[in-house]
Amino acid sequence: MGRFFSSFEQAWEAFLVREEPLEDFFGSFPEEEAFLTMWLTPPGAAACAEAAVVQRELSGLAGLVLTPRHWLHLSLGPGSENEVEAVRERLHGFGSFEAEYGPATCFHEAHILEVRSARFAELARAIDAQKDLAKFLPHLSIAYVEGWPPQEPSREVLASLRDRPPIRDVVSEVQLCVVPVARGSLFDPWRVVATVRL
């Protein structure tokens, strides 16, 4: 399992010189039924459209599974149903904000859109005061690695897209979701427990 990155620049530089295959995302999940309860932000229409553009370029690459639109999300961290009202109170008056989505880059197990806004760190800390922000890199996963494919085809495609300007979209809500994470149920729709408007 590769190390966590502390910046998108570090992730991209590591990807450019990577010699070993990419790492299997799906194999890290159990075969039996399992769920995670997570705070997520759903992407807006502009972010989804940008994800679709990059996914079209990635389609056909062996060892990649494109993220279905209904599963596109930005993860803020784990949560629980008994904290909803406390989080709602802490986020009262927080306000919606703009974020930049793109360019695309690669983590060990996923191809992503970089997402940038200083307010994401504020949002994560408002949800969880103990959140470790040192390696919190807001991102939108657009494709997941299946198996251990070579990195060269992905690198060629993503390098051709690095000059693509980021798009802007509005973050206006967070959702607490129960996400099925058994290997056979990944990408199944999750159950939204609560929605908190910003």
N, C-alpha and C positions, 0 to 999 in steps of 0.2 A: 504493500500500500504506500503510495507516494506521500510526501509530506504536504502539510497545508501551506498555502502561500499567504504572505502578508500584504501583497499588492498585486494588481493586475499586471504591472510591468514585470514583476518577478515571474509570474505564471507564463507570460508570453516568452520571455527570454529562456526559461527552462524548456518550453515547448520547441523553440527553434533549434536547440542543441540536443534534444532528446534522441537517444538511439534505441532504447528498449520499446517494446510494444506498448500501446495504451492499455489501461487496466479495466477489467471487467466490472461493470456497475452492478449487474443483476445477480452475480454470484455471491454478493455480500449479504443478500437478503434470505430469510428462512423459507423453506418450502411449506411449512405449516402456516395456518392462518395467523396473521399478526397485524397490529395497527400502531400507528404513531399519532399522537395528538399534537398538532403544530399550529403556530401562528403564521399565517401567510398573507401576502398581498397579491391580489390578482392583477395581471397587467391590463392596461387599457387597450383600446383598439389600435392605436398607433404602434405600441410596443408589439402587439400580436402580429401586425402587418409586417413589421421589420423582422420578427422571428421567422415568418413565412418566407420572406425573401431569401434569408440566409439558408433556411432549410432546403429550399429548392436547389441551391448550389451544392448542398451536402448530400442530397438524395442520390442513391445508387452506390454510395461508398460502402464497401463491405465492413461489417462490424459496427455499424451505427444504427440505432433505432431512434427515429425522429420523435420528439415529444408531441403528443396530440395536443391540439389547441386547448381542450378542456383541462389539461394537466399543467399548462404553463403557470408558473407561480414564482414568487420570490419568498424564500423562507426567512423568517425572523427568529425562529427557534421554537423549542418545545413549550407546551402550555398544558393547562388542565381546565376542565369545565367549571371547577369551583372558584376560578380566579377571574371569570369574565366580568363581573360587575366592578371589581377593583381595577381591572385594566380599563374598562369603559370610563371610570371616574378619572383615572390618571391621564387618559387621552382626551378628556373634555377640553375643547378649545385648542387642541393641537394644530388643527388646520391641515387642509390638503396642501400638496407641494408638487413641484415639477422635478422630474428626474431624467437623466440622459441614459438611453439604452443603446449600447454598441460602443466600439466595434466588437466583433466576435473573437473569442480566444478559446483556449483549450485547458481544462483541468485534466487530472489523470484519468478520470472516468466519464467525463462529459464535455461536450462543446457548449459554450455559453455565450450570451451577450453580457458584456460588462454593464453594470448599472451604477450610475454615479449621482449621489446627492448627499451632502453632509447631514441632511435630515434623517436619513435612514439610520444612522448611528443613534440619533436622538430618539427615534421611534423604537428601536430595539431596546434601548435603555429604559424607556418609559414602560415598556411591557415587562422587562426583566431588569431590575436595578443591578443585578449581579452579572449581567451579560459581559463576557470577555470580548472586547472589541478589537483586540490585537490582530485577530485573524478573521474578522467579520468582513467578508467581501460580498456585498449584495450582487446577485447575479440571477440571470434568467436562463435556466438550462434548456437548450433547444434540441439536443440530441444526446443520447446516452450510449456508452460503449458496451457492446455485447461481445464477450470473448476477449481475445487479446490481439486485436488487429495491428498491423504496422502503422506507424505514425505518419509516414511520408505522404500518403494520399490526402489525409486531413490537413497536413501542414501546407500542402500546395494550394488547397482550396481556401483555407483561412488566410493565408498570406496574401492571396489575391483580393481579399475583402478588407484588409486592415485599414485601407485609406477611405473606406466608406464612412461618411460622417454619421455621428450618432443622431438619433431622433429624440425628441422630447415628448414626454407623456406625463399625465397627472396621476399621482397616487392619492386616492381619496378614501380608502377604507382598508381595514385589516379584517381577516377572518380567522376564527379558530376552527380548525378542521380535523376530523378523524380520518386519517389517511390509511388505506389498506396497503401493507408493505410486504405481504407474502410474494414470493417470486412469481407465482402465477397470477397475481391480482394487481401487480403494479400497472398503473394507468387506468385502473377502474376508477370511476368517479368517487370522490371523497364525500363525507357527510359534513356539511357546514353546521357547526354547533351555534355559532354566534357571529354576527357581523357588527363591527364597530366603525362608524363613520368618523372621519378625521375632521 
